[in-house]
């Protein structure tokens, strides 16, 4: 999964995705190709699920 795909999966802009991938809690890229870094799809999905749970937990009830 490349940065554009991460942005689409998370529902954020590419600029926001670029910030998120630099966070210490974001999965490490599995490789760097000539077009940029790539991430494991399963790890990004797990991150997204965890992130959505945290956002839900922070919402007032």
C-alpha distance matrix in Angstrom:
0.0 3.8 6.8 8.1 5.8 6.5 9.9 10.4 9.6 11.9 14.3 14.8 15.2 13.1 15.9 15.8 12.1 13.1 15.9 14.2 11.8 15.3 16.9 18.2 17.1 13.3 11.6 11.8 9.2 9.6 10.4 11.3 11.6 14.1 11.7 10.5 8.6 5.3 5.0 6.2 5.7 9.5 9.9 8.2 10.3 13.2 13.1 13.2 16.0 17.9 17.6 18.9 21.7 22.7 22.9 25.0 27.2 27.9 29.1 32.9 34.4
3.8 0.0 3.8 5.6 5.4 6.3 8.8 10.1 10.6 12.3 14.1 13.7 13.2 10.4 13.2 13.8 10.2 10.5 13.8 12.9 10.6 13.7 16.0 17.9 17.4 13.6 12.6 12.2 9.3 10.5 10.3 9.9 9.9 11.6 8.7 7.4 6.4 4.7 6.4 9.1 9.3 12.9 12.6 10.4 13.0 15.8 14.8 14.7 18.1 19.6 18.6 20.2 23.2 23.7 23.5 26.0 28.2 28.5 29.7 33.5 35.3
6.8 3.8 0.0 3.8 5.4 5.0 6.2 8.7 9.8 10.5 12.0 10.8 9.9 6.9 9.4 10.1 6.7 7.0 10.5 10.0 8.3 11.4 13.8 16.3 16.1 12.4 12.5 12.5 10.3 12.6 12.5 11.6 12.1 13.2 10.1 8.2 7.5 7.3 8.4 11.4 11.3 14.6 13.6 10.8 13.4 16.0 14.2 13.8 17.5 18.7 17.0 18.6 21.9 21.9 21.4 24.2 26.4 26.2 27.4 31.1 33.2
8.1 5.6 3.8 0.0 3.8 5.4 5.1 6.3 8.6 10.0 10.4 9.6 8.4 6.0 9.5 10.6 7.9 9.2 12.6 12.3 11.5 14.7 16.8 19.5 19.0 15.4 15.7 16.1 13.9 15.8 15.6 14.6 14.4 15.0 11.3 10.6 10.8 10.2 11.3 13.7 12.6 16.0 15.8 12.6 14.3 17.5 16.0 14.7 18.2 20.0 18.2 19.0 22.6 23.0 21.9 24.4 27.0 26.8 27.5 31.1 33.1
5.8 5.4 5.4 3.8 0.0 3.8 5.4 5.1 6.0 8.5 9.7 10.2 10.4 8.9 12.4 12.4 9.4 11.4 14.3 13.1 12.1 15.7 17.3 19.6 18.4 14.8 14.6 15.4 13.4 14.8 15.3 15.2 15.1 16.4 13.1 12.3 11.6 9.7 9.8 11.3 9.5 12.8 13.2 10.1 11.3 14.8 14.0 12.6 15.7 17.9 16.7 17.3 20.7 21.6 20.9 22.9 25.7 26.0 26.6 30.3 31.9
6.5 6.3 5.0 5.4 3.8 0.0 3.8 5.4 5.1 6.1 8.3 8.4 9.3 8.1 11.0 10.1 6.7 9.2 11.5 9.6 8.9 12.7 13.8 16.1 14.8 11.2 11.5 13.0 11.7 13.8 14.9 15.1 15.9 17.6 14.5 12.8 11.2 9.5 8.6 10.3 8.8 11.5 11.0 7.4 9.1 12.1 10.7 9.5 13.0 14.7 13.2 14.3 17.6 18.2 17.7 20.0 22.5 22.7 23.6 27.4 29.2
9.9 8.8 6.2 5.1 5.4 3.8 0.0 3.8 5.5 5.3 5.8 5.0 5.7 5.3 8.4 7.5 5.2 8.3 10.5 9.4 10.0 13.3 14.4 17.4 16.3 13.1 14.3 15.8 14.7 17.2 18.0 17.6 18.2 19.3 15.9 14.3 13.5 12.6 12.2 14.1 12.4 14.9 14.3 10.6 11.8 14.6 12.7 10.8 14.3 15.9 13.7 14.3 17.9 18.2 16.9 19.4 22.1 21.8 22.4 26.0 28.0
10.4 10.1 8.7 6.3 5.1 5.4 3.8 0.0 3.8 5.5 5.0 6.4 7.6 8.2 11.5 10.8 8.9 12.1 14.2 12.9 13.5 17.0 17.9 20.6 19.0 15.9 16.7 18.4 17.1 19.0 19.9 19.8 19.9 21.0 17.5 16.5 15.9 14.3 13.8 15.0 12.5 15.0 15.3 11.7 11.8 15.1 14.1 11.5 14.4 16.8 14.9 14.6 18.3 19.3 17.8 19.6 22.8 22.9 22.9 26.5 28.0
9.6 10.6 9.8 8.6 6.0 5.1 5.5 3.8 0.0 3.8 5.5 7.9 10.2 10.8 13.8 12.2 9.8 13.2 14.8 12.6 13.0 16.7 17.0 19.2 17.0 14.0 14.6 16.8 16.0 17.7 19.2 19.8 20.4 22.1 18.9 17.6 16.1 13.9 12.4 12.8 9.9 11.8 12.3 8.8 8.2 11.6 11.0 8.2 10.9 13.6 12.3 12.0 15.4 16.8 15.9 17.4 20.4 21.0 21.3 25.0 26.2
11.9 12.3 10.5 10.0 8.5 6.1 5.3 5.5 3.8 0.0 3.8 5.6 8.7 10.0 12.1 9.7 8.0 11.7 12.5 10.0 11.4 14.8 14.5 17.0 14.9 12.4 13.9 16.4 16.3 18.7 20.4 20.8 21.9 23.6 20.4 18.6 16.9 15.3 13.6 14.3 11.9 13.2 12.7 9.1 8.8 11.3 9.6 6.6 9.6 11.6 9.4 9.3 13.0 13.8 12.5 14.5 17.4 17.6 18.1 21.8 23.4
14.3 14.1 12.0 10.4 9.7 8.3 5.8 5.0 5.5 3.8 0.0 3.8 7.0 9.5 11.7 9.6 9.1 12.8 13.7 12.1 14.0 17.1 17.1 20.0 18.1 15.7 17.4 19.8 19.4 21.8 23.1 23.2 23.9 25.0 21.6 20.2 19.1 17.8 16.6 17.6 15.1 16.7 16.5 12.8 12.3 14.9 13.3 10.0 12.6 14.7 12.1 11.2 15.0 15.8 13.7 15.4 18.7 18.5 18.2 21.7 23.3
14.8 13.7 10.8 9.6 10.2 8.4 5.0 6.4 7.9 5.6 3.8 0.0 3.8 6.6 8.1 6.1 6.4 9.9 10.6 9.8 12.1 14.7 15.1 18.4 17.2 14.8 17.0 19.0 18.6 21.5 22.5 22.0 22.9 23.7 20.3 18.6 17.9 17.3 16.6 18.3 16.5 18.3 17.4 13.6 14.2 16.4 14.1 11.5 14.5 15.8 12.8 12.7 16.5 16.4 14.2 16.6 19.5 18.7 18.7 22.2 24.4
15.2 13.2 9.9 8.4 10.4 9.3 5.7 7.6 10.2 8.7 7.0 3.8 0.0 3.8 5.3 5.2 6.2 8.6 10.0 10.5 12.4 14.6 15.8 19.4 18.9 16.3 18.4 19.6 18.9 21.8 22.1 21.1 21.6 21.9 18.4 17.0 16.9 17.0 17.1 19.4 18.0 20.4 19.4 15.7 16.8 19.3 16.8 14.6 17.9 19.1 16.0 16.4 20.1 19.7 17.5 20.2 23.0 21.8 21.9 25.3 27.7
13.1 10.4 6.9 6.0 8.9 8.1 5.3 8.2 10.8 10.0 9.5 6.6 3.8 0.0 3.8 5.4 4.9 6.1 8.7 9.7 10.5 12.7 14.7 18.1 18.1 15.2 16.8 17.4 16.2 19.1 19.0 17.6 18.0 18.2 14.7 13.3 13.5 14.0 14.8 17.6 16.7 19.5 18.4 14.9 16.7 19.2 16.7 15.2 18.9 19.9 17.2 18.1 21.8 21.3 19.7 22.6 25.1 24.1 24.7 28.2 30.6
15.9 13.2 9.4 9.5 12.4 11.0 8.4 11.5 13.8 12.1 11.7 8.1 5.3 3.8 0.0 3.8 5.4 5.1 6.6 8.9 10.3 11.4 13.4 17.1 17.6 15.3 17.4 17.9 17.2 20.5 20.4 18.7 19.6 19.6 16.5 14.6 14.8 16.0 16.7 19.7 19.3 21.8 20.1 16.8 18.9 20.8 17.8 16.7 20.3 20.7 17.6 19.0 22.4 21.3 19.6 22.8 25.0 23.5 24.3 27.6 30.4
15.8 13.8 10.1 10.6 12.4 10.1 7.5 10.8 12.2 9.7 9.6 6.1 5.2 5.4 3.8 0.0 3.8 5.4 5.1 6.2 8.8 10.2 11.2 14.9 14.9 12.9 15.6 16.8 16.7 20.2 20.7 19.7 21.1 21.7 18.7 16.4 15.7 16.3 16.1 18.7 18.1 20.1 18.2 14.7 16.6 18.1 15.0 13.7 17.2 17.3 14.0 15.4 18.7 17.5 15.8 19.1 21.2 19.7 20.6 24.0 26.8
12.1 10.2 6.7 7.9 9.4 6.7 5.2 8.9 9.8 8.0 9.1 6.4 6.2 4.9 5.4 3.8 0.0 3.8 5.3 4.9 6.2 8.8 10.1 13.5 13.2 10.4 12.5 13.6 13.3 16.6 17.3 16.6 18.0 19.0 16.0 13.6 12.5 12.7 12.3 15.0 14.5 16.6 14.8 11.4 13.6 15.4 12.5 11.6 15.3 15.7 13.0 14.7 18.0 17.2 16.2 19.4 21.5 20.6 21.8 25.4 27.9
13.1 10.5 7.0 9.2 11.4 9.2 8.3 12.1 13.2 11.7 12.8 9.9 8.6 6.1 5.1 5.4 3.8 0.0 3.8 5.6 5.5 6.8 9.4 12.8 13.6 10.9 12.8 12.9 12.4 15.9 16.0 14.7 16.3 17.0 14.3 11.6 10.8 12.2 12.6 15.8 16.2 18.5 16.3 13.4 16.2 17.8 14.7 14.6 18.3 18.3 15.7 17.9 21.0 19.8 19.1 22.5 24.2 23.1 24.6 28.1 30.9
15.9 13.8 10.5 12.6 14.3 11.5 10.5 14.2 14.8 12.5 13.7 10.6 10.0 8.7 6.6 5.1 5.3 3.8 0.0 3.8 5.6 5.5 7.0 10.7 11.8 10.1 12.9 13.4 14.0 17.7 18.3 17.3 19.4 20.2 17.9 14.9 13.7 14.9 14.7 17.6 18.0 19.7 17.0 14.3 17.0 17.8 14.3 14.4 17.9 17.2 14.3 16.8 19.5 17.7 17.0 20.7 22.0 20.5 22.3 25.7 28.7
14.2 12.9 10.0 12.3 13.1 9.6 9.4 12.9 12.6 10.0 12.1 9.8 10.5 9.7 8.9 6.2 4.9 5.6 3.8 0.0 3.8 5.3 5.4 8.9 8.8 6.9 10.0 11.4 12.4 16.0 17.3 17.1 19.4 21.0 18.6 15.5 13.5 13.8 12.6 15.1 15.2 16.4 13.7 11.0 13.5 14.1 10.5 10.8 14.2 13.4 10.8 13.5 16.1 14.6 14.3 17.9 19.2 18.2 20.2 23.7 26.4
11.8 10.6 8.3 11.5 12.1 8.9 10.0 13.5 13.0 11.4 14.0 12.1 12.4 10.5 10.3 8.8 6.2 5.5 5.6 3.8 0.0 3.8 5.5 8.1 8.5 5.6 7.5 8.1 8.7 12.4 13.6 13.5 16.0 17.8 15.8 12.4 10.0 10.5 9.5 12.3 13.2 14.8 11.9 9.7 13.0 13.7 10.5 11.6 15.1 14.5 12.7 15.6 18.1 17.0 17.3 20.6 21.8 21.3 23.4 27.0 29.5
15.3 13.7 11.4 14.7 15.7 12.7 13.3 17.0 16.7 14.8 17.1 14.7 14.6 12.7 11.4 10.2 8.8 6.8 5.5 5.3 3.8 0.0 3.8 6.4 8.5 7.0 9.2 9.0 10.3 14.0 14.9 14.5 17.4 18.9 17.4 13.8 11.6 13.0 12.4 15.3 16.7 17.9 14.7 13.1 16.4 16.5 13.1 14.6 17.9 16.6 14.7 18.0 20.1 18.3 18.7 22.3 23.0 22.1 24.5 28.0 30.8
16.9 16.0 13.8 16.8 17.3 13.8 14.4 17.9 17.0 14.5 17.1 15.1 15.8 14.7 13.4 11.2 10.1 9.4 7.0 5.4 5.5 3.8 0.0 3.8 5.5 5.5 8.7 9.7 12.0 15.6 17.2 17.4 20.5 22.4 20.8 17.2 14.7 15.3 13.8 16.0 17.1 17.6 14.1 12.7 15.6 14.9 11.3 13.1 15.9 14.0 12.1 15.7 17.3 15.1 16.0 19.5 19.9 18.9 21.7 25.0 27.8
18.2 17.9 16.3 19.5 19.6 16.1 17.4 20.6 19.2 17.0 20.0 18.4 19.4 18.1 17.1 14.9 13.5 12.8 10.7 8.9 8.1 6.4 3.8 0.0 3.8 5.6 7.9 8.7 11.9 15.1 17.1 17.9 21.3 23.6 22.5 18.8 15.8 16.2 14.3 16.0 17.6 17.5 13.7 13.3 16.2 14.8 11.6 14.2 16.4 14.0 13.1 16.9 17.8 15.7 17.3 20.7 20.4 19.9 23.1 26.3 28.9
17.1 17.4 16.1 19.0 18.4 14.8 16.3 19.0 17.0 14.9 18.1 17.2 18.9 18.1 17.6 14.9 13.2 13.6 11.8 8.8 8.5 8.5 5.5 3.8 0.0 3.8 6.5 8.9 12.1 15.0 17.6 19.0 22.2 24.7 23.4 19.8 16.6 16.2 13.5 14.4 15.5 14.8 11.1 10.8 13.1 11.3 8.2 11.0 12.8 10.3 9.9 13.7 14.3 12.6 14.6 17.6 17.5 17.5 20.6 23.9 26.2
13.3 13.6 12.4 15.4 14.8 11.2 13.1 15.9 14.0 12.4 15.7 14.8 16.3 15.2 15.3 12.9 10.4 10.9 10.1 6.9 5.6 7.0 5.5 5.6 3.8 0.0 3.8 6.5 9.1 12.1 14.6 15.9 18.9 21.4 19.9 16.4 13.2 12.5 9.9 11.3 12.3 12.3 8.7 7.8 10.7 9.9 6.7 9.4 12.0 10.5 9.9 13.4 14.9 13.9 15.3 18.3 18.9 19.0 21.7 25.2 27.4
11.6 12.6 12.5 15.7 14.6 11.5 14.3 16.7 14.6 13.9 17.4 17.0 18.4 16.8 17.4 15.6 12.5 12.8 12.9 10.0 7.5 9.2 8.7 7.9 6.5 3.8 0.0 3.8 6.5 8.8 11.8 13.8 16.8 19.8 18.6 15.3 11.7 10.5 7.4 8.2 10.0 10.0 6.3 6.7 10.1 9.3 7.4 10.5 12.9 11.9 12.3 15.5 16.8 16.5 18.2 20.8 21.5 22.1 24.7 28.2 30.2
11.8 12.2 12.5 16.1 15.4 13.0 15.8 18.4 16.8 16.4 19.8 19.0 19.6 17.4 17.9 16.8 13.6 12.9 13.4 11.4 8.1 9.0 9.7 8.7 8.9 6.5 3.8 0.0 3.8 6.4 8.9 10.8 14.1 17.2 16.6 13.1 9.5 9.0 7.0 8.6 11.5 12.1 8.9 9.5 13.1 12.8 11.1 14.0 16.6 15.7 15.9 19.1 20.6 20.0 21.6 24.4 25.1 25.5 28.1 31.7 33.7
9.2 9.3 10.3 13.9 13.4 11.7 14.7 17.1 16.0 16.3 19.4 18.6 18.9 16.2 17.2 16.7 13.3 12.4 14.0 12.4 8.7 10.3 12.0 11.9 12.1 9.1 6.5 3.8 0.0 3.8 5.5 7.4 10.5 13.7 13.1 9.8 6.1 5.4 4.5 7.1 10.3 11.9 9.6 9.8 13.5 14.1 12.8 15.1 17.9 17.8 17.8 20.7 22.6 22.4 23.6 26.3 27.4 27.8 30.1 33.8 35.8
9.6 10.5 12.6 15.8 14.8 13.8 17.2 19.0 17.7 18.7 21.8 21.5 21.8 19.1 20.5 20.2 16.6 15.9 17.7 16.0 12.4 14.0 15.6 15.1 15.0 12.1 8.8 6.4 3.8 0.0 3.8 7.2 9.9 13.6 13.6 11.1 7.6 6.0 5.3 6.4 10.1 11.6 10.1 11.2 14.4 15.1 14.7 17.1 19.5 19.7 20.3 22.9 24.7 24.9 26.3 28.7 29.8 30.6 32.8 36.5 38.3
10.4 10.3 12.5 15.6 15.3 14.9 18.0 19.9 19.2 20.4 23.1 22.5 22.1 19.0 20.4 20.7 17.3 16.0 18.3 17.3 13.6 14.9 17.2 17.1 17.6 14.6 11.8 8.9 5.5 3.8 0.0 3.8 6.4 10.1 10.7 8.5 5.8 5.6 7.2 9.2 12.6 14.7 13.5 14.0 17.4 18.4 17.8 19.9 22.6 22.9 23.0 25.7 27.7 27.8 28.9 31.5 32.8 33.2 35.4 39.1 41.0
11.3 9.9 11.6 14.6 15.2 15.1 17.6 19.8 19.8 20.8 23.2 22.0 21.1 17.6 18.7 19.7 16.6 14.7 17.3 17.1 13.5 14.5 17.4 17.9 19.0 15.9 13.8 10.8 7.4 7.2 3.8 0.0 3.8 6.8 7.8 5.5 4.2 6.2 9.1 11.9 14.8 17.5 16.2 15.9 19.4 20.8 19.7 21.3 24.5 24.8 24.4 27.0 29.3 29.1 29.9 32.7 34.1 34.2 36.3 40.0 42.1
11.6 9.9 12.1 14.4 15.1 15.9 18.2 19.9 20.4 21.9 23.9 22.9 21.6 18.0 19.6 21.1 18.0 16.3 19.4 19.4 16.0 17.4 20.5 21.3 22.2 18.9 16.8 14.1 10.5 9.9 6.4 3.8 0.0 3.8 5.3 5.1 6.0 7.4 11.0 13.5 15.9 19.0 18.3 17.8 21.0 22.9 22.0 23.2 26.4 27.2 26.7 28.9 31.5 31.6 32.0 34.8 36.5 36.6 38.4 42.1 44.2
14.1 11.6 13.2 15.0 16.4 17.6 19.3 21.0 22.1 23.6 25.0 23.7 21.9 18.2 19.6 21.7 19.0 17.0 20.2 21.0 17.8 18.9 22.4 23.6 24.7 21.4 19.8 17.2 13.7 13.6 10.1 6.8 3.8 0.0 3.8 5.5 8.3 10.4 14.1 16.9 18.9 22.2 21.6 20.7 23.8 25.9 24.8 25.7 29.0 29.9 29.0 31.2 34.0 33.9 34.0 36.9 38.8 38.6 40.2 43.9 46.1
11.7 8.7 10.1 11.3 13.1 14.5 15.9 17.5 18.9 20.4 21.6 20.3 18.4 14.7 16.5 18.7 16.0 14.3 17.9 18.6 15.8 17.4 20.8 22.5 23.4 19.9 18.6 16.6 13.1 13.6 10.7 7.8 5.3 3.8 0.0 3.8 7.2 8.9 12.7 15.7 17.1 20.6 20.1 18.6 21.5 24.0 22.8 23.2 26.6 27.7 26.6 28.5 31.5 31.5 31.3 34.1 36.2 36.0 37.3 41.1 43.2
10.5 7.4 8.2 10.6 12.3 12.8 14.3 16.5 17.6 18.6 20.2 18.6 17.0 13.3 14.6 16.4 13.6 11.6 14.9 15.5 12.4 13.8 17.2 18.8 19.8 16.4 15.3 13.1 9.8 11.1 8.5 5.5 5.1 5.5 3.8 0.0 3.8 6.6 10.2 13.6 15.4 18.7 17.6 16.1 19.4 21.5 20.0 20.7 24.2 24.9 23.8 26.0 28.9 28.6 28.6 31.6 33.4 33.1 34.7 38.5 40.7
8.6 6.4 7.5 10.8 11.6 11.2 13.5 15.9 16.1 16.9 19.1 17.9 16.9 13.5 14.8 15.7 12.5 10.8 13.7 13.5 10.0 11.6 14.7 15.8 16.6 13.2 11.7 9.5 6.1 7.6 5.8 4.2 6.0 8.3 7.2 3.8 0.0 3.8 6.9 10.4 12.6 15.6 14.2 13.1 16.5 18.3 16.8 18.0 21.4 21.9 21.0 23.5 26.1 25.9 26.3 29.2 30.8 30.8 32.6 36.3 38.5
5.3 4.7 7.3 10.2 9.7 9.5 12.6 14.3 13.9 15.3 17.8 17.3 17.0 14.0 16.0 16.3 12.7 12.2 14.9 13.8 10.5 13.0 15.3 16.2 16.2 12.5 10.5 9.0 5.4 6.0 5.6 6.2 7.4 10.4 8.9 6.6 3.8 0.0 3.8 7.0 9.1 12.2 11.3 10.4 13.6 15.6 14.8 15.9 19.0 19.9 19.5 21.7 24.2 24.5 25.0 27.6 29.4 29.7 31.5 35.3 37.1
5.0 6.4 8.4 11.3 9.8 8.6 12.2 13.8 12.4 13.6 16.6 16.6 17.1 14.8 16.7 16.1 12.3 12.6 14.7 12.6 9.5 12.4 13.8 14.3 13.5 9.9 7.4 7.0 4.5 5.3 7.2 9.1 11.0 14.1 12.7 10.2 6.9 3.8 0.0 3.8 6.2 8.7 7.5 7.0 10.3 11.9 11.3 12.9 15.7 16.5 16.5 18.8 21.0 21.5 22.4 24.8 26.3 27.0 28.9 32.7 34.4
6.2 9.1 11.4 13.7 11.3 10.3 14.1 15.0 12.8 14.3 17.6 18.3 19.4 17.6 19.7 18.7 15.0 15.8 17.6 15.1 12.3 15.3 16.0 16.0 14.4 11.3 8.2 8.6 7.1 6.4 9.2 11.9 13.5 16.9 15.7 13.6 10.4 7.0 3.8 0.0 3.8 5.6 5.4 6.4 8.7 10.1 10.8 12.4 14.5 15.6 16.5 18.4 20.3 21.3 22.5 24.5 26.0 27.2 29.0 32.7 34.0
5.7 9.3 11.3 12.6 9.5 8.8 12.4 12.5 9.9 11.9 15.1 16.5 18.0 16.7 19.3 18.1 14.5 16.2 18.0 15.2 13.2 16.7 17.1 17.6 15.5 12.3 10.0 11.5 10.3 10.1 12.6 14.8 15.9 18.9 17.1 15.4 12.6 9.1 6.2 3.8 0.0 3.8 5.5 5.2 6.1 8.6 9.9 10.5 12.3 14.2 15.1 16.3 18.4 19.9 20.8 22.4 24.3 25.7 27.1 30.8 31.9
9.5 12.9 14.6 16.0 12.8 11.5 14.9 15.0 11.8 13.2 16.7 18.3 20.4 19.5 21.8 20.1 16.6 18.5 19.7 16.4 14.8 17.9 17.6 17.5 14.8 12.3 10.0 12.1 11.9 11.6 14.7 17.5 19.0 22.2 20.6 18.7 15.6 12.2 8.7 5.6 3.8 0.0 3.8 5.5 5.1 6.2 8.6 9.8 10.6 12.3 14.1 15.3 16.7 18.4 19.9 21.1 22.6 24.5 26.1 29.6 30.5
9.9 12.6 13.6 15.8 13.2 11.0 14.3 15.3 12.3 12.7 16.5 17.4 19.4 18.4 20.1 18.2 14.8 16.3 17.0 13.7 11.9 14.7 14.1 13.7 11.1 8.7 6.3 8.9 9.6 10.1 13.5 16.2 18.3 21.6 20.1 17.6 14.2 11.3 7.5 5.4 5.5 3.8 0.0 3.8 5.4 5.1 6.2 8.6 9.9 10.6 12.1 14.2 15.5 16.5 18.3 20.0 21.1 22.6 24.7 28.3 29.5
8.2 10.4 10.8 12.6 10.1 7.4 10.6 11.7 8.8 9.1 12.8 13.6 15.7 14.9 16.8 14.7 11.4 13.4 14.3 11.0 9.7 13.1 12.7 13.3 10.8 7.8 6.7 9.5 9.8 11.2 14.0 15.9 17.8 20.7 18.6 16.1 13.1 10.4 7.0 6.4 5.2 5.5 3.8 0.0 3.8 5.4 5.0 6.1 8.6 9.8 10.3 12.1 14.2 15.2 16.2 18.1 19.8 20.9 22.7 26.4 27.8
10.3 13.0 13.4 14.3 11.3 9.1 11.8 11.8 8.2 8.8 12.3 14.2 16.8 16.7 18.9 16.6 13.6 16.2 17.0 13.5 13.0 16.4 15.6 16.2 13.1 10.7 10.1 13.1 13.5 14.4 17.4 19.4 21.0 23.8 21.5 19.4 16.5 13.6 10.3 8.7 6.1 5.1 5.4 3.8 0.0 3.8 5.4 5.0 6.2 8.6 9.7 10.5 12.3 14.2 15.2 16.4 18.3 20.0 21.3 24.9 25.8
13.2 15.8 16.0 17.5 14.8 12.1 14.6 15.1 11.6 11.3 14.9 16.4 19.3 19.2 20.8 18.1 15.4 17.8 17.8 14.1 13.7 16.5 14.9 14.8 11.3 9.9 9.3 12.8 14.1 15.1 18.4 20.8 22.9 25.9 24.0 21.5 18.3 15.6 11.9 10.1 8.6 6.2 5.1 5.4 3.8 0.0 3.8 5.4 5.2 6.2 8.5 9.9 10.7 12.4 14.3 15.4 16.6 18.5 20.4 23.8 24.7
13.1 14.8 14.2 16.0 14.0 10.7 12.7 14.1 11.0 9.6 13.3 14.1 16.8 16.7 17.8 15.0 12.5 14.7 14.3 10.5 10.5 13.1 11.3 11.6 8.2 6.7 7.4 11.1 12.8 14.7 17.8 19.7 22.0 24.8 22.8 20.0 16.8 14.8 11.3 10.8 9.9 8.6 6.2 5.0 5.4 3.8 0.0 3.8 5.5 5.1 6.0 8.6 9.9 10.5 12.2 14.2 15.3 16.5 18.6 22.2 23.7
13.2 14.7 13.8 14.7 12.6 9.5 10.8 11.5 8.2 6.6 10.0 11.5 14.6 15.2 16.7 13.7 11.6 14.6 14.4 10.8 11.6 14.6 13.1 14.2 11.0 9.4 10.5 14.0 15.1 17.1 19.9 21.3 23.2 25.7 23.2 20.7 18.0 15.9 12.9 12.4 10.5 9.8 8.6 6.1 5.0 5.4 3.8 0.0 3.8 5.5 5.0 6.0 8.5 9.8 10.4 12.1 14.1 15.3 16.7 20.4 21.7
16.0 18.1 17.5 18.2 15.7 13.0 14.3 14.4 10.9 9.6 12.6 14.5 17.9 18.9 20.3 17.2 15.3 18.3 17.9 14.2 15.1 17.9 15.9 16.4 12.8 12.0 12.9 16.6 17.9 19.5 22.6 24.5 26.4 29.0 26.6 24.2 21.4 19.0 15.7 14.5 12.3 10.6 9.9 8.6 6.2 5.2 5.5 3.8 0.0 3.8 5.4 5.2 6.2 8.7 9.9 10.6 12.3 14.4 15.7 19.1 19.9
17.9 19.6 18.7 20.0 17.9 14.7 15.9 16.8 13.6 11.6 14.7 15.8 19.1 19.9 20.7 17.3 15.7 18.3 17.2 13.4 14.5 16.6 14.0 14.0 10.3 10.5 11.9 15.7 17.8 19.7 22.9 24.8 27.2 29.9 27.7 24.9 21.9 19.9 16.5 15.6 14.2 12.3 10.6 9.8 8.6 6.2 5.1 5.5 3.8 0.0 3.8 5.5 5.2 6.3 8.7 9.9 10.6 12.5 14.6 18.0 19.1
17.6 18.6 17.0 18.2 16.7 13.2 13.7 14.9 12.3 9.4 12.1 12.8 16.0 17.2 17.6 14.0 13.0 15.7 14.3 10.8 12.7 14.7 12.1 13.1 9.9 9.9 12.3 15.9 17.8 20.3 23.0 24.4 26.7 29.0 26.6 23.8 21.0 19.5 16.5 16.5 15.1 14.1 12.1 10.3 9.7 8.5 6.0 5.0 5.4 3.8 0.0 3.8 5.4 5.1 6.2 8.6 9.9 10.7 12.7 16.4 18.0
18.9 20.2 18.6 19.0 17.3 14.3 14.3 14.6 12.0 9.3 11.2 12.7 16.4 18.1 19.0 15.4 14.7 17.9 16.8 13.5 15.6 18.0 15.7 16.9 13.7 13.4 15.5 19.1 20.7 22.9 25.7 27.0 28.9 31.2 28.5 26.0 23.5 21.7 18.8 18.4 16.3 15.3 14.2 12.1 10.5 9.9 8.6 6.0 5.2 5.5 3.8 0.0 3.8 5.4 5.1 6.1 8.5 9.9 10.8 14.5 15.7
21.7 23.2 21.9 22.6 20.7 17.6 17.9 18.3 15.4 13.0 15.0 16.5 20.1 21.8 22.4 18.7 18.0 21.0 19.5 16.1 18.1 20.1 17.3 17.8 14.3 14.9 16.8 20.6 22.6 24.7 27.7 29.3 31.5 34.0 31.5 28.9 26.1 24.2 21.0 20.3 18.4 16.7 15.5 14.2 12.3 10.7 9.9 8.5 6.2 5.2 5.4 3.8 0.0 3.8 5.5 5.0 6.1 8.6 10.1 13.3 14.1
22.7 23.7 21.9 23.0 21.6 18.2 18.2 19.3 16.8 13.8 15.8 16.4 19.7 21.3 21.3 17.5 17.2 19.8 17.7 14.6 17.0 18.3 15.1 15.7 12.6 13.9 16.5 20.0 22.4 24.9 27.8 29.1 31.6 33.9 31.5 28.6 25.9 24.5 21.5 21.3 19.9 18.4 16.5 15.2 14.2 12.4 10.5 9.8 8.7 6.3 5.1 5.4 3.8 0.0 3.8 5.4 5.1 6.3 8.9 12.2 13.8
22.9 23.5 21.4 21.9 20.9 17.7 16.9 17.8 15.9 12.5 13.7 14.2 17.5 19.7 19.6 15.8 16.2 19.1 17.0 14.3 17.3 18.7 16.0 17.3 14.6 15.3 18.2 21.6 23.6 26.3 28.9 29.9 32.0 34.0 31.3 28.6 26.3 25.0 22.4 22.5 20.8 19.9 18.3 16.2 15.2 14.3 12.2 10.4 9.9 8.7 6.2 5.1 5.5 3.8 0.0 3.8 5.5 5.2 6.6 10.3 12.3
25.0 26.0 24.2 24.4 22.9 20.0 19.4 19.6 17.4 14.5 15.4 16.6 20.2 22.6 22.8 19.1 19.4 22.5 20.7 17.9 20.6 22.3 19.5 20.7 17.6 18.3 20.8 24.4 26.3 28.7 31.5 32.7 34.8 36.9 34.1 31.6 29.2 27.6 24.8 24.5 22.4 21.1 20.0 18.1 16.4 15.4 14.2 12.1 10.6 9.9 8.6 6.1 5.0 5.4 3.8 0.0 3.8 5.4 5.4 8.6 9.6
27.2 28.2 26.4 27.0 25.7 22.5 22.1 22.8 20.4 17.4 18.7 19.5 23.0 25.1 25.0 21.2 21.5 24.2 22.0 19.2 21.8 23.0 19.9 20.4 17.5 18.9 21.5 25.1 27.4 29.8 32.8 34.1 36.5 38.8 36.2 33.4 30.8 29.4 26.3 26.0 24.3 22.6 21.1 19.8 18.3 16.6 15.3 14.1 12.3 10.6 9.9 8.5 6.1 5.1 5.5 3.8 0.0 3.8 5.6 7.9 9.0
27.9 28.5 26.2 26.8 26.0 22.7 21.8 22.9 21.0 17.6 18.5 18.7 21.8 24.1 23.5 19.7 20.6 23.1 20.5 18.2 21.3 22.1 18.9 19.9 17.5 19.0 22.1 25.5 27.8 30.6 33.2 34.2 36.6 38.6 36.0 33.1 30.8 29.7 27.0 27.2 25.7 24.5 22.6 20.9 20.0 18.5 16.5 15.3 14.4 12.5 10.7 9.9 8.6 6.3 5.2 5.4 3.8 0.0 3.8 6.4 9.1
29.1 29.7 27.4 27.5 26.6 23.6 22.4 22.9 21.3 18.1 18.2 18.7 21.9 24.7 24.3 20.6 21.8 24.6 22.3 20.2 23.4 24.5 21.7 23.1 20.6 21.7 24.7 28.1 30.1 32.8 35.4 36.3 38.4 40.2 37.3 34.7 32.6 31.5 28.9 29.0 27.1 26.1 24.7 22.7 21.3 20.4 18.6 16.7 15.7 14.6 12.7 10.8 10.1 8.9 6.6 5.4 5.6 3.8 0.0 3.8 6.4
32.9 33.5 31.1 31.1 30.3 27.4 26.0 26.5 25.0 21.8 21.7 22.2 25.3 28.2 27.6 24.0 25.4 28.1 25.7 23.7 27.0 28.0 25.0 26.3 23.9 25.2 28.2 31.7 33.8 36.5 39.1 40.0 42.1 43.9 41.1 38.5 36.3 35.3 32.7 32.7 30.8 29.6 28.3 26.4 24.9 23.8 22.2 20.4 19.1 18.0 16.4 14.5 13.3 12.2 10.3 8.6 7.9 6.4 3.8 0.0 3.8
34.4 35.3 33.2 33.1 31.9 29.2 28.0 28.0 26.2 23.4 23.3 24.4 27.7 30.6 30.4 26.8 27.9 30.9 28.7 26.4 29.5 30.8 27.8 28.9 26.2 27.4 30.2 33.7 35.8 38.3 41.0 42.1 44.2 46.1 43.2 40.7 38.5 37.1 34.4 34.0 31.9 30.5 29.5 27.8 25.8 24.7 23.7 21.7 19.9 19.1 18.0 15.7 14.1 13.8 12.3 9.6 9.0 9.1 6.4 3.8 0.0
